[in-house]
Amino acid sequence: MKKAIFIFIVCSVVAFFIILSTAIDTSKENSIEVSGTVKSVYEGGVKDVVFQLENHKTVYYINRGFENGFELAKAKKDFEGKKIRLFYAKSWTPLAPFGTSSKHITHLSVDDYIIYNEW
């Protein structure tokens, strides 16, 4: 009986890590559109560009954006107070089964000018 419980636990842990390691689908078909006025732009996570929109509890981020051409001072000047349109990836993780308060940006535009795109 102990051997069966041990095997079950090991298989559960392996399955958990396999689920965690699956990549986020960043396609247009798997993205949700949001628009709003940028309240603030700041660095979060590991070099992520984070956008806080007015009247939104969720924050949106460009993964490793500061490693890929964004600069904080310029991003603040270019985006704060401006209306943006973004898409974020629909995703689920067992670490946050009911969702998270931060979403991965797959596409970002200001005045129909594409700023960032993963499609």
Secondary structure, DSSP 8 states (H G I E B T S, - for coil): -HHHHHHHHHHHHHHHHHHHTS----SGGGEEEEEEEEEEEEEETTTEEEEEETT-S-EEEETTGGGTT--HHHHHHHHTTSEEEEEEE---BTTBTT--SEEEEEEEEETTEEEEE--
